[in-house]
């Protein structure tokens, strides 16, 4: 009896989902478009190397200034606008017009003097300025050392590491962020179905039959999980084949993060549905939630790019942990043996359970038939 | 033994007594119609009987079953077509029927139901592409998929064109032939009169009157309206009016040009006498009619309200 009902409900909801063009647009087409846009804008065409255009002024050429100029020319990330030094005025002009990222004014005398760095105020705090300034510092230090005939005692050797088997590129980061986001949105927006069914009297109609509503909800959940798997596969295919993203999959952490996440965001959607009389109200709530979470959960950019005072937010909201969990399973190949993975799952679960309990309470307090 | 008994049913929403002590019993195989103006408490009454709303007071019994103890069994035994036709829009006619069939332990075949509601040709059509009448027929089809003993139809024909309405009447009469009990609410007096075995007029949460349509009309023992119109013009009508006033059963007359209206407590006798008179005088009568009393008159007489569709 229950099996017969469940099979019927599952088949009906699969058909309904596949026939609804909106589902396809919002669950697949839209995330793919968004991902492609972000890949093109921020992916930098695959090689994300740093380059700065600079101008050099040498007001009174001398041995030191010539030596520094030669060094500057050899720094690969610096591109000189003019091979030969220009006047200070010309250089300032370019900085003001933002034709160059910085103007470097070489020392006027061979003895004690300074190297000038002139940048546009608008980009005073930019990463480019920071980088140019630190490169210049290193060069000046080298010059100082050689001026007194010394060699450096300590040097820095840098090596970048990640937990992944391979380097994680922005493409991988964005791809997994988008996968997490679209699965989460599937849950957040998907529960509009309930509002729609209530508005059209379908919930009431079903409650007049021996149909078990719990089974109906379970069947709906399974259908949404299916859609989630389709989303992951399609986005991953586009990311890997069109943008060269690399995945290192750990199936256990992926499956656990996916199922928990899909349930948690559906629970949030369920909570919104309990408060919404109309579909518009529901969509408003879901949109606000998804927008806020989208930019505060490290979907597009790492969380540490946020200002300090805002850093607390990503530590609370579930999307952060969901995206992290999906990254553990998709690019870092982290197994389920890490405590941070389980902490993320734990925080998501708390969200899910809380949303579900509040929603059930709200639903209990109003009768289905009160809505006509 | 009645299939459904309702006893002193009450339901209030805040200060509004939507249903205020309604009692009736429905016999097997009957078409039992509840009529009444908007807000009379029809739908609230139905929703309590269907188990959607808990009554404040009173009891509802389906034979020996009641909602508190036998909710699941009652749901298996009844079929409901709610006022707003609630259907799965993206499923086809057949898929809707088959889905609902899975809910019940016993069901009719979708094939058979589609045949009864005359939607076999539209079986593979998505519900959102059906016409209003077709959707309504499907909603009734869903109400009979479990081969229920009692079917509740809440305003099944509201908003349909006359042809679509007739199609639905045919279905309701077919259900009666199958021995099903139907509980119907409607906005259309003509429909109630044509289909019902018994009619229950509800107003302000109470039953105003309950009987067969014929008995209800008969209770209106008032005078009947008789109309005559004359080919020979105003003079003939005026002379006949004078003659009619002499007849004892004629209560009142009214004339406009060549047409005459009179109210009689014994319309057949009045006409017999009047025809004698017109024959003697050689007046040619163009049209005669005795206005039929309808449920509408019953409604007006009992509630004091104008009936509006």
Interface residues (C-beta under 8 A of the other chain):
Chain A: X1 X4 X5 X7 X8 X9 X11 X12 X15 X16 X19 X20 X200 X201 X202 X204 X205 X206 X207 X208 X209 X210 X211 X367 X368 X369 X372
Chain B: X47 X50 X51 X52 X53 X72 X75 X76 X78 X80 X82 X83 X84 X86 X87 X88 X90 X91 X95 X98 X99 X100 X101 X102 X103 X104 X105 X126 X142 X146
